Amino acid sequence: MEAGNPTACLLVIGNEVLSGRTQDANIRFLAVKLGERGIPLREVRVIPDIAATIIKTVNETRAMFDYVFTTGGIGPTHDDLTSECVAAAFGVPWEPHPEAWSRMERSYKPGEFNAARQRMATMPRGATLIDNALSVAPGFQIGNVYVMAGVPRVMQSMFEWLAPRLQGGPRIEQRAVHAVGLPEGVIAEGLGAIQARYPQLDLGSYPFYRPGGNGVALVAKGTDVAAAEAAIAEVTAMITGFGKAPIPGEPEG
Amino acid sequence: MEAGNPTACLLVIGNEVLSGRTQDANIRFLAVKLGERGIPLREVRVIPDIAATIIKTVNETRAMFDYVFTTGGIGPTHDDLTSECVAAAFGVPWEPHPEAWSRMERSYKPGEFNAARQRMATMPRGATLIDNALSVAPGFQIGNVYVMAGVPRVMQSMFEWLAPRLQGGPRIEQRAVHAVGLPEGVIAEGLGAIQARYPQLDLGSYPFYRPGGNGVALVAKGTDVAAAEAAIAEVTAMITGFGKAPIPGEPEG
């Protein structure tokens, strides 16, 4: 693992992922983007729109990780509980945020900034805003917790604004090689020996099943690029030793 | 929520989802299938291939939920730690499972049932097997923990075998209506009032953004089908009251 890097946890808040209504699209986006910032994603929790669960999970995870990102539950409807629950988790009042309030008030016609919409400008005391290019409603940060929208394109816009403001570590790089017709059970012993020689890396083994042939992808991941390249060179030699053709990179598709 | 139903938690075990290498495909499948069995999925945790994390998470969640399902980490390579970690979580020996061992031994040519493959027939003492139609390597159950493969088609085959053997509750049903051109902020107040009249349901509000027009989908979920239909009828009337055309069901695509 990347011992020197700050760590992140993602909380996906919303019944729609747990019911299977919605295929989550935020985990992978944030996993990749956080890796690029040198902030490895270490855990994801998908939790329902239940206040006690949200409060408990925010408090557990903000103590365990350097960064906690949340997606979902900051809209105007009764099932949007994230913002008030984050206030409760921090033990601070949930109150109108002057800047969010004035921005939103200006963007609606007179009379349309109703009670439901006013909830979106109500935040934990001490929160700072997270802007986005698509919507007037901002996310916010308090402590090490970053509260973002659940709609993927709004979340992505918030994260693009946020990313350069996050203190990251060395970028996490991946190198890979794959081979067709080589079962994991054949290479497992040699692969374990290579992993043991590169404790600073995560060496992953991922079988794939494709019309063009089944096989396995081997991925070395870490901040030490030279080590990742050396480990993949050893894996490549092992594949050749088993009489198969190593193919650089990940399998396509 | 479905107060009388048994509850489930899913642990997605593997660095490949946390690094963004792999788009998870197991959460949604299990969410839908468990809902059909009347076992609502209440939490998902995606965790890395780190023994201490797996052991701690298995113990936390098996105390919190009626069922814990795991996917991933039961292959033959060094990064497959789930099985031995589940044994450690239960405080039982991790030892050859006689039936799994003999099945796997028979399926390989002499000499090919090597140490790495033998690990796949090594399980917590007291485990019972979970079969599948695609692979000779089984999953297993111990206590309320169900350990399955991470490869989606193998996991799905295991779950299809398992599903009729799970004690479920009343099936969780969904009814829905949607409308184009109706912002959440307009309907939030009325929607909250409808939710308050149907406390046995989860009434969810999900904005969508489509080339054919933005809008919102309203979904009533629960075991009380008559209540779900009545709630959606009230939502439908509300949409009409705002001068928009209610469209039964979820938006397509």
Interface residues (C-beta under 8 A of the other chain):
Chain A: M1 V12 N15 E16 V17 L18 S19 G20 R21 T22 Q23 D24 I27 R28 F29 L30 A31 V32 G35 P40 L41 R42 E43 V44 R45 V46 I47 P48 D49 I50 T53 G75 P76 T77 H78 D79 E112 N114 A115 A116 R117 M120 V151 R153 I172 Q174 E184 G185 V186 I187 A188 E189 L191 G192 Q195 D202 L203 G204 S205 Y206 P207 Y209 V219 K221 E250
Chain B: M1 V12 N15 E16 V17 L18 S19 G20 R21 T22 Q23 D24 I27 R28 F29 L30 A31 V32 G35 P40 L41 R42 E43 V44 R45 V46 I47 P48 D49 I50 T53 G75 P76 T77 H78 D79 E112 N114 A115 A116 R117 M120 V151 R153 I172 Q174 E184 G185 V186 I187 A188 E189 L191 G192 Q195 A196 D202 L203 G204 S205 Y206 P207 Y209 V219 K221 E250
